[in-house]
Amino acid sequence: MPDGTPSQPVSGNRLPLRRVLPAALALVACALSGDSAFAQTASAHTTWREYGGSADGSQYSALKEVDRSNVSKLQVAWTYRTGDERKYSFNPLVVDGVMYVLAKSNTIVALDAGTGKEIWVHETDPKTTLITNRGINYWESSDRSDRRLLFAVRNELQAIDARTGKSIATFGTNGRVDVREGLGRAPKSLTLVQSYNPGRVFGDLLILGSATNEEYDSGPGDIRAYNVITGKLAWTFHTIPHPGEIGYETWPKDAWKTVGGANDWAGMALDEKRGIVYIPTASPKYNFYGGNRAGANLFGDCLIALNARTGKLVWYFQMVHHDIWDYDNGTTPMLATVRHNGKMVDVVAQAGKVGFVWVFDRETGKPLWPVEERPEPKSDVPGEQTWPTQPFPTKPPPFARQTFTADDLSPFLEADEREQITKQMQAARNHGLFTPPGLGDTVEMPGNNGGANFGGAAVDPTNGNMYVISKDLPAMLKLELATAVSHAGSPEAQGRSIFAANCSICHGADRAGKPPAIPSLVDVDSRLGKDRIESVVRHGQGPMPAFAKLSDADLHSLLAYLAKPDLAPATEAPVQAAPADAAPGSAHYKSGFGFMFARSGLPVIAPPWTTLTAYDLNTGTIRWQEPLGVVPELAAKGFTDTGSQFPKVNPVVTAGGLIFTGTRDRKVRALDSSTGKVLWEAEVPAALEGMPAIYEVGGKQFIVFCAAAQATTYTHNVPGHAASTDPIPGAYVAFALPGTSTN
């Protein structure tokens, strides 16, 4: 529906891209109008009390003591060491001069925001790896007598006193709420429900997304709101609709009982004046095969507008129908006010993995520019029913490359490597963004870990300028029938079965991998040790995704097998999850993520691998695009325009005309928001994954970075470059103009 007309209910092959519910709209506040909207947004965004700086998640600061004229004078004001070797990508909160960070084996720590001095520590289980590790939530009562921090640990929502760090026992049951409950599945069958992002506080409600696993047994991605005082569930929005709900017809009957995903892991934006929360969703599961979920699959890969008080649907738009590419909407929606066709319009913009920025009227969901449904190739995999068309926005232009052929290979490839990859690509299926994964090689670009990822966008809400960090990382997908897990026999035998079902599709049945893109796991126990392997499996590392879904028992068995594989010889072929001639939809096909890296450990596509793109949402045009960061080994040889490799960094834009961000090369930078040129940079103790926080204490502006990730490009063995085993010297590093106290 290019004209943005609200759709009708599903009938046959008609697909509603959006639906406006007048009853829900009647509950929200009236729209802002005229140029006064600019003035109102300019006066806000002066604190950093919420993830991303504010409820709208704009990653914008109206503070402007630090600007283009003096940013080069920034110096370290204070440093706080994380106190362990763990990786952190945490966005601090700052309230009343107190900063809340994650450190010391995943504990919540309160610091003096002006000096970095420790105030208190709230300890969690030192062995835990499952915590809301990108940010937490702050709430206070109207009289400020009750002030709380809210976060999740191991699927349990918790509340602590923001002034003391003490647990609040009256929250939930003995201070805990099990977020696995109420999803229509046996709670203990759901290994991962909590999101690594913190959600949004609206009044006395905490609105949460989730981080379901990547497999066929994933839980549903319901959006839920909890009362911040009692912990009781207030409302639920089913992203896999139940009978009688909008979108139920876009799935097989009773899919909500078995299919998972369609979750919000990327963050959400809240329009507090309207009472609308904007929620981007991910793909349904399994990521690369949908034979068990025929249909368009609402509300997977959607931007959903919900009434924040009730959870009722206001409108939605689906960016990918029946996703079989893992093309999640991977960033927080951006709220701004723009001039469109001579009128001031409040908009919400969404960037994702595909490389598009979608821009909608915030109240109606109508796209600002036409959207075209274009025909796409069919799948040849048994049981798969691809959707016949996919939507393409006509404006703005994409921020990422969306095609990849042998002509686009990196100039840094070795000759024999180039020849090998060229032959593979020429034999692969390669028909653009929506080429269905098949039983042979299929090229995917920008890739399922490409485009924009969590926190990768920021917006200046006063002028409609939006900034997107993205990476170009092509993938080569190939489906094969999955194998079943057996829990019979010794731990090593069980571990071999777990390895076959979860790891062999990438690392091979012989564990030899395909170095350097996929490292060998032969003798990995002696090389890395059990603790390091467990951390990588739980958290992911470099291109490897996290496998947090594995139970403790399964992980123990997997580690036993990797340590002593000879105790579990492969005496028979792995059992397939379903026979090849099974009924359509009952077979489980799987694919590795297929990231295409060269022997050097760098992407096989020509650089730049990371870019920062500036948009003018008033006109739907690109203002500028620049490579972001460097690869130190290449920069030393004079190649400085490559962008960094495999970034997970988040920009923050300021009223001082600056963009602050950091990269894996251990550099933090300030760029001119009007040109993208670097005006200041500094080296920090470790690499960055995450978002800086900008705040003010005593009239002084600070910029704090969480520098606590692996800095080296080489996260596994590469010819001539051993994998880094150095501990991560993590720290929170605050910068300010001269005159700020240091420690």
C-alpha positions, 0 to 999 in steps of 0.5 A: 500500500504505497499511499499509506492507507490503513489496511483491511483485515487479512483476506487470502493473500492480502497483507496488512502493513499497518493498522490504525486503531481509533479507540487506541488513538483516542487514549493518547495525547494530541499531536504537537504542531508548528515550529513550537515542537522544535523549541520544546525538544531543545529544552529537554535531553539535559540529563542521562537518567535512562538508557540512551539518555532519555525515554525517547532513546534518541541518544542525544544530549542538549548539553553544549559546554563541549562543542566544536571549538573546544572539544580538542581540549578534552582530557581524562577527568577520572577512571574507574576500573571494572575490577575483572576481565569480563567484557562490558557494553554498559550505558551508565545512568546518572541521577543527582550526581550519582552514576550507576554502572556494571562492573566487578563480576556483573554487579551494580555499582554506584559512583560519584559522577564527578570523581568516579569514587565508589559509593556502594556495590550491589552484589549478584552471583559472581558466576552469573553471565545473564544480566541486563548488561547494556543498561538498567532502568531508574524510577522514582515516586512523585515525592522522590521518597522511593527511588529504584533501579530495575534490572533482570538477572537470570530471567528474574526481574529485580528492584533495588534501592537506588540510594543504598543498593539494597534489594527491595523484598516487597517487589515480586516474590522476595524481591524477584519476578520470574519473567519466564512465567505467563508466556504460554509455555512451561517456564522451565523450558525457556532458557532465555527470556530476559533482554540484555536491553533494559526496556522503558519506564512509563509512569509506574510501569516497566515495559520490557522486550525479550531476548529469545534464543535462535532455535526452533524451541525459542519462546515467544517475544511478547511485550509486557509491562510490570508494575514497578512497585509490586512487580505484578504483570500489568499488560501483555502484547502477543507478538505471535498473535493468539486466536481472535487477535490481529495477525493471527491469520498470518501464521499457521493455526495455533502457531503461538503455542510452538513458534518463538521469536518476533521479539524486541531485543534492540530497544524501544522508544517512548513518546511520553506526551502521547503515551505511545511506545514504539517497539522494533521486533526481530525475526520469528524463529528459526532464523533461516527456515520457516516451513513450520510458520507459513504466512507473513508472520506478524508481528515479526520484523515490525515497528509496533506502536502500542498504547503504553498504558494498556498495551493496545495496538495503535499501528504497525508496519512490517519491514520483512514478510516471513523473514528467513534471513534474520533481518531484525530491526536491530536499533532503537526507533528514533523520534524527531520532528521534521518539516515535510511537505511544508508542515511540521510532522512528528516522526519515528525512524527505524534502521535495521540490518537490511540497510534501510531507514524507514520514516513514519508519522508517529501517530498514524504509521503512514510512511513519509515517502512511498513504499513499494512491494516488489516481487522476490524469488521463491525458495526451492527448499522442501516445505518453505513458502516464501512471501511473494513480495517485500517492501522497499522504501523509496526514500531515504537511500540505504546506508549499507551496501545491499549487493555483493558479487565477486567484483566487490572482493577485498583488495587485501585477499591473497591470490589463491584465496580470491580465486577460491572465493570467486568460484564459490560466489559464482556458483552460489545463488545471489539475487539481492536482499531477499534471495532465499537460503537454499540447500546450496550456497546463498549470498546474503548482503549486508548479512545477518550481522550486517547493517545497523545493530543495537544502539547504532542510531542517534538523532538530533530531535530538534532538526531531524538529523539522524546518524547511523553506524553500520557494518558491511559483513556478507554471509554465505548461507547453506541449509541442511537438516538439523540433528537431534540431541541425545542425552544418553550415555556419558557426559562426553557422548552427550556433549558430542550430540550437543556439538553436532546439533549446535556447533558442527554446522559452523565448526565441522563434525571434525571440529577443524573449522574453516580458519580464520573465519571459523576457528578450529576447536581441536585441543581448544580446552588446552588452549583456552581452558573451560572458563574461557570457552564457557564465557565465549559460548554464553556471551559470544565473541567476535563473529560467534553469536551467544548460545545462552540457551544451553542449559548448565548441564548441556554446557557441562557436557559440551565442555567435557566433549571438547576436553576429551573427544576421544571418549565419545567416538562418532560410531554412527551418523547423527540422528536427523531431527526429521527425515528428508521426506517429512511432511512440509513444515515438520523438518528442521533445516539449519544453517550456520550464520555464514559470516564471510571472513578472509584468512586475515580475519577481515571481511572478504568484501572491499572496505569500508567495513564500518560507516557512519551515515548522516541523514536529513529526515526533512528531505529523506536524503543523505548529508554525508557518509564516512568510514568510522574507525580503523584496523590498526594493522592496516592503518600502520601501512597507510590504509586509514579509510577502511572503517573498523572491523565488526563494530558494536558501537553506539553514537551520541549526538550533542547540541554542541555539534558533535557525535561521540562514539568509540570503536574496537581500535581502543579509540574514542572520538568526537566527530563534527556532526555537520561533516563527519570529520574527526575533531578529537580522539583519545586512546582508552585501556580497552576496546568499546562496545556500547554507548557513551553517557553525557551528563553534567555535575556542578555545571561541568559537562562529562562524557563517560565511555565504557571501555571493556571489550577485546581490542584486537582484531584477532579474536581467534588464531590467524596465520601470523597473528595469534588469538589474543588471550590478554585480560581485558583491562576494562574501565569507565573513563570520563572526559571533561574540559580542563579544570575538572577534578581527577583521581 
